[in-house]
Amino acid sequence: MNDRRRQGLEKEISRIVGTTLLTEVKNDKIRRLVSIKETTLSKDGKYVDLFFSILDIDENLNKEKLIEDLNKLKGFFRKAIGSELTIRHTPEVRIHIDNTAEYGVKISSILNQISKKDSE
């Protein structure tokens, strides 16, 4: 599969999964706390890696439970992708959590603490 086709499929799969998250997922926690960040399709088109970002950055949020709930939805996402796209083989879904937003907030709070110490 050429790169241009793969990039187009990645964008379309990202749109499908995002719409499915907002409209069809019944788990309210996932619908409120998770957003699709990146989609990567393998070169042969057999696997799609979905990178989700956690929107609510709480210390008491159980990430393992959230990942487990997302993994339970893999088949649901695959079915949604297969029904919307006209491709020969629907790719197998793999779920990943992207921690860059959480890391950015952590770095920002550290920088704010350092600037407060410098101003004192």
Backbone hydrogen bonds, N-H to C=O, Kabsch-Sander energy under -0.5 kcal/mol:
donor,donor_aa,acceptor,acceptor_aa,energy
6,R,2,N,-2.2
7,Q,3,D,-2.6
8,G,4,R,-1.9
9,L,5,R,-2.5
10,E,6,R,-2.4
11,K,7,Q,-2.1
12,E,8,G,-2.1
13,I,9,L,-2.9
14,S,10,E,-2.3
15,R,11,K,-2.1
16,I,12,E,-2.4
17,V,13,I,-2.7
18,G,14,S,-2.3
19,T,15,R,-2.4
20,T,16,I,-2.4
21,L,17,V,-2.5
22,L,18,G,-1.9
23,T,19,T,-2.4
24,E,20,T,-1.9
25,V,20,T,-1.5
28,D,26,K,-0.8
31,R,27,N,-2.2
32,R,28,D,-2.1
33,L,29,K,-2.2
34,V,30,I,-1.8
35,S,53,S,-2.2
37,K,51,F,-3.3
38,E,51,F,-1.6
40,T,49,D,-2.3
42,S,47,Y,-2.8
45,G,42,S,-1.1
48,V,92,E,-2.8
49,D,40,T,-3.3
50,L,48,V,-0.6
50,L,94,R,-3.1
51,F,38,E,-3.0
51,F,49,D,-0.6
52,F,50,L,-0.6
52,F,96,H,-2.7
53,S,35,S,-3.3
54,I,98,D,-0.6
55,L,33,L,-3.4
55,L,53,S,-0.6
56,D,33,L,-0.5
57,I,55,L,-0.7
58,D,56,D,-1.1
61,L,58,D,-0.7
63,K,61,L,-1.2
66,L,62,N,-1.7
67,I,63,K,-2.7
68,E,64,E,-2.2
69,D,65,K,-2.4
70,L,66,L,-2.1
71,N,67,I,-2.4
72,K,68,E,-1.5
73,L,69,D,-0.7
73,L,70,L,-0.8
74,K,71,N,-1.1
77,F,73,L,-2.5
78,R,74,K,-2.4
79,K,75,G,-2.4
80,A,76,F,-2.0
81,I,77,F,-2.5
82,G,78,R,-2.6
83,S,79,K,-2.0
84,E,80,A,-1.4
85,L,81,I,-2.4
87,I,85,L,-0.9
92,E,46,K,-3.4
94,R,48,V,-2.6
96,H,50,L,-2.4
98,D,52,F,-3.6
99,N,97,I,-0.6
103,Y,99,N,-2.4
104,G,100,T,-2.4
105,V,101,A,-2.1
106,K,102,E,-2.0
107,I,103,Y,-2.4
108,S,104,G,-2.4
109,S,105,V,-2.3
110,I,106,K,-1.9
111,L,107,I,-2.5
112,N,108,S,-2.2
113,Q,109,S,-2.0
114,I,110,I,-2.1
115,S,111,L,-2.3
116,K,112,N,-1.9
117,K,113,Q,-2.0
118,D,114,I,-2.0
119,S,115,S,-1.7
120,E,116,K,-1.0
